[in-house]
Amino acid sequence: MATVIVILLVVWAILAVVGFALEGLLWLGVIGVILFVGTLIFFFVRRAAARRSNGV
């Protein structure tokens, strides 16, 4: 599961860079940043829940 999340983070980061680099695709950069932050939050929430369920 962590591998999928890391891959998604890389894809969102690439979309954000491309979107901000190309002036006509600014919307793509905004969406990439939003998805990157959302995926990062999801990863930390899942990791915290896994730690609590393991008793650590």
GICORDA-V72446 format. One record per pair of residues at least 4 apart in sequence whose ideal C-beta (glycine too) atoms are under 8 Angstrom apart, sorted by the first residue. I is the first residue (numbers start at 1). GAP is how many residues later the second one is. D is the distance in whole Angstrom. If there is no record, write none. Layout:
I	GAP	D
I	GAP	D
//
This chain:
1	4	7
1	45	7
2	4	6
2	41	8
3	4	6
4	4	6
5	4	6
5	34	6
5	37	7
5	38	5
5	41	8
6	4	7
7	4	6
8	4	6
8	27	8
8	31	5
9	4	6
9	27	6
9	30	6
9	31	7
9	34	8
10	4	6
11	4	6
12	4	6
12	20	5
12	21	8
12	23	4
12	24	4
12	27	6
13	4	6
13	19	7
13	23	6
14	4	6
14	18	8
15	4	6
15	13	6
15	14	7
15	16	7
15	17	3
15	20	7
16	4	6
16	12	8
16	13	5
16	16	3
16	17	5
16	20	6
17	4	6
17	12	8
17	15	8
18	4	6
18	7	7
18	10	6
18	11	7
18	14	8
19	6	5
19	7	6
19	8	7
19	9	3
19	10	3
19	11	7
19	12	7
19	13	5
20	6	7
20	9	4
22	6	8
25	4	7
26	4	7
27	4	6
28	4	6
29	4	6
30	4	6
31	4	6
32	4	6
33	4	6
34	4	6
35	4	6
36	4	6
37	4	6
38	4	6
39	4	6
40	4	7
41	4	6
42	4	6
43	4	6
44	4	6
45	4	6
46	4	6
47	4	7
48	4	7
49	4	6
50	4	6
51	5	5
//
